Amino acid sequence: MGQIIDIKSGKAPWWAGYQLAGQSLLNDFNVIFEPDGHTYTYNGQKLPSITEILRDEGFIDTTFYDEWSRDKGSHVHMACHYDVTNELDEENLDDEIRPYLAAFRKFMADTGFKVERSEVPGVNTTYLYAGTPDLVGCFPQPTATRRFVLELNNEAKYKLIPYTDPKDAGIFLSAVTVHQIKKIHMKG
C-alpha cells in the first residue's frame, strides 16, 4: 500500500495515528461495504471497522459529536472523493463545503499527490477488521513517511501532519485483540 491520507474537516484527534496504523495494515480490498449500516463483510463474516474498534475500546469519545458535525465531515470526504474521481457536481455543492474543497484542491496542487485509490474499503485478513482509507497514493518526491492526516478548514486552508510513531500499529493491534476477546467472552 502506498501513502495513506486521512482527511479531517477540522483538527486531527489524538487517536488519528492509531486509525491510520489500522488503515496501513489493510491487505485485501475484496470486502463488501454497506454504507447504510456502516458494515463490512468479508467471506460472509461481518467485521468490525477501525473506527468501531477504537470507539468501543475507549479511544474515541463520541459524547461531543453531533449530527451536524458528522454530516459535514461526511460531505467534505465525499466532495474530495468525487473531486479526485472527476465526478463532483460542483454546481450543487453546499456553500459550507466549498472552503474545505478549496483547501483540498490547494493541497493537491501544492504537493502533486497522485491518488491511486479513494474511499476503497479494505480488510486485514489476519486480524479480521475492516476500514476505508480516504486516499491512498504517493507524493512525487519520495518520502519514508506512509501515514498522514490532512486537516482542512473553513478558511480554505490545510495542514498536512505526518504520523511516524512505529508504536501506533502495535497499540492499534492491541485494541483489536482486546475488542475480539471482549466479543468472545463478554456477550450480552
C-alpha positions as CSV (number, residue, x, y, z in Angstrom):
1,M,0.0,0.0,0.0
2,G,1.2,3.5,-0.8
3,Q,1.0,6.5,1.4
4,I,-2.3,7.0,3.2
5,I,-4.0,10.3,3.8
6,D,-6.9,10.6,6.3
7,I,-9.0,13.7,5.7
8,K,-10.3,15.6,8.7
9,S,-12.7,18.6,8.5
10,G,-11.0,20.2,11.5
11,K,-8.3,19.3,13.9
12,A,-6.9,15.8,14.0
13,P,-7.9,13.9,17.1
14,W,-5.2,12.4,19.4
15,W,-6.1,8.8,18.2
16,A,-5.6,9.6,14.5
17,G,-2.2,7.8,14.4
18,Y,-3.9,4.5,15.6
19,Q,-6.6,4.9,12.9
20,L,-4.0,5.4,10.2
21,A,-2.0,2.5,11.5
22,G,-5.1,0.3,11.2
23,Q,-5.6,1.5,7.6
24,S,-2.0,0.9,6.7
25,L,-2.4,-2.8,7.7
26,L,-5.3,-3.5,5.3
27,N,-4.2,-6.2,2.9
28,D,-7.2,-7.2,0.8
29,F,-9.7,-4.9,-0.9
30,N,-12.3,-7.6,-1.7
31,V,-14.6,-6.6,1.1
32,I,-18.3,-5.7,0.9
33,F,-19.2,-2.3,2.5
34,E,-22.8,-1.3,3.2
35,P,-22.9,2.4,3.8
36,D,-26.4,2.3,5.4
37,G,-25.4,0.3,8.4
38,H,-21.7,1.1,8.0
39,T,-21.0,-2.6,7.9
40,Y,-18.2,-4.6,6.4
41,T,-18.5,-8.2,5.3
42,Y,-15.6,-10.5,4.2
43,N,-16.2,-14.1,3.1
44,G,-19.7,-13.9,4.6
45,Q,-18.4,-12.7,8.0
46,K,-19.3,-9.3,9.4
47,L,-16.1,-7.5,10.6
48,P,-15.7,-4.6,13.0
49,S,-14.4,-1.3,11.5
50,I,-11.3,0.5,12.6
51,T,-13.5,3.3,14.0
52,E,-15.8,0.8,15.8
53,I,-12.8,-0.8,17.5
54,L,-11.3,2.5,18.6
55,R,-14.7,3.7,19.8
56,D,-15.6,0.5,21.7
57,E,-12.2,0.4,23.3
58,G,-12.4,4.0,24.6
59,F,-10.1,5.8,22.2
60,I,-12.9,7.8,20.6
61,D,-15.3,9.7,22.8
62,T,-18.5,10.3,20.8
63,T,-20.2,12.4,23.5
64,F,-19.0,15.5,21.9
65,Y,-20.1,14.6,18.4
66,D,-23.3,16.0,16.9
67,E,-25.2,15.0,13.8
68,W,-24.3,18.3,12.0
69,S,-20.5,17.8,12.5
70,R,-20.7,14.2,11.5
71,D,-22.7,15.1,8.3
72,K,-20.3,17.9,7.5
73,G,-17.3,15.6,7.7
74,S,-19.0,13.0,5.5
75,H,-19.9,15.7,2.9
76,V,-16.3,17.0,2.9
77,H,-15.0,13.5,2.4
78,M,-17.4,12.8,-0.4
79,A,-16.6,16.2,-2.1
80,C,-12.9,15.3,-2.0
81,H,-13.6,11.8,-3.3
82,Y,-15.7,13.0,-6.2
83,D,-13.2,15.7,-7.0
84,V,-10.4,13.2,-7.5
85,T,-12.6,10.8,-9.4
86,N,-13.9,13.7,-11.6
87,E,-17.5,13.0,-10.6
88,L,-18.1,16.2,-8.5
89,D,-21.3,18.1,-9.3
90,E,-19.8,21.4,-8.1
91,E,-22.9,23.4,-9.1
92,N,-24.9,21.6,-6.4
93,L,-22.2,21.7,-3.7
94,D,-23.3,23.2,-0.4
95,D,-21.6,26.6,0.2
96,E,-20.5,25.3,3.6
97,I,-18.4,22.6,2.0
98,R,-16.7,24.9,-0.6
99,P,-13.9,26.2,1.6
100,Y,-12.9,22.6,2.6
101,L,-12.9,21.6,-1.1
102,A,-10.8,24.7,-1.9
103,A,-8.3,23.7,0.8
104,F,-8.2,20.1,-0.6
105,R,-7.5,21.4,-4.1
106,K,-4.8,23.6,-2.8
107,F,-3.2,20.6,-1.1
108,M,-3.4,18.6,-4.3
109,A,-1.9,21.4,-6.4
110,D,0.9,22.3,-3.9
111,T,2.0,18.7,-3.3
112,G,1.3,16.9,-6.5
113,F,-0.1,13.9,-4.6
114,K,-1.2,11.2,-7.0
115,V,-4.2,9.3,-5.9
116,E,-4.2,5.6,-6.6
117,R,-7.4,4.8,-4.6
118,S,-10.1,7.0,-3.0
119,E,-12.6,5.6,-0.5
120,V,-11.9,2.0,-1.3
121,P,-12.8,-0.4,1.6
122,G,-10.3,-2.9,2.7
123,V,-9.8,-5.7,5.2
124,N,-7.0,-7.1,7.3
125,T,-7.3,-10.8,6.7
126,T,-5.1,-11.8,9.7
127,Y,-6.8,-9.7,12.4
128,L,-10.2,-9.6,10.8
129,Y,-11.2,-6.0,10.8
130,A,-12.0,-3.6,8.0
131,G,-11.8,0.1,7.1
132,T,-11.8,2.6,4.3
133,P,-8.8,4.8,3.8
134,D,-9.7,8.3,2.4
135,L,-6.8,8.5,0.0
136,V,-4.0,6.1,-1.0
137,G,-1.3,7.2,-3.4
138,C,2.1,8.8,-3.5
139,F,3.9,12.1,-3.5
140,P,6.2,12.9,-6.4
141,Q,9.1,13.3,-4.1
142,P,10.0,10.1,-2.2
143,T,9.3,10.1,1.5
144,A,9.6,7.4,4.1
145,T,6.5,8.5,5.9
146,R,3.5,6.5,4.9
147,R,0.7,7.9,7.1
148,F,-0.7,11.5,7.1
149,V,-3.7,13.4,8.3
150,L,-4.9,16.2,6.1
151,E,-6.6,18.9,8.2
152,L,-9.0,21.0,6.1
153,N,-10.7,24.1,7.5
154,N,-13.4,26.5,6.7
155,E,-10.9,29.2,5.7
156,A,-9.8,27.2,2.7
157,K,-6.5,26.3,4.4
158,Y,-4.9,22.9,5.0
159,K,-2.3,21.3,7.2
160,L,-0.6,18.0,6.4
161,I,0.5,16.1,9.5
162,P,2.8,13.1,9.2
163,Y,2.4,10.2,11.6
164,T,5.7,8.3,12.1
165,D,5.5,6.6,15.5
166,P,6.2,3.0,14.9
167,K,4.3,2.1,18.1
168,D,1.0,3.2,16.6
169,A,0.5,-0.2,14.8
170,G,1.2,-2.2,18.0
171,I,-1.2,-0.1,20.0
172,F,-3.9,-0.4,17.4
173,L,-3.5,-4.2,17.1
174,S,-3.7,-4.4,20.9
175,A,-7.0,-2.7,20.7
176,V,-8.1,-5.1,18.1
177,T,-7.1,-8.1,20.3
178,V,-9.0,-6.7,23.3
179,H,-12.0,-6.0,21.1
180,Q,-12.1,-9.5,19.8
181,I,-11.6,-11.1,23.3
182,K,-14.4,-9.0,24.7
183,K,-16.7,-10.1,21.8
184,I,-16.0,-13.7,22.5
185,H,-16.1,-13.7,26.3
186,M,-18.4,-10.8,27.3
187,K,-21.6,-11.5,25.4
188,G,-24.7,-9.5,26.4
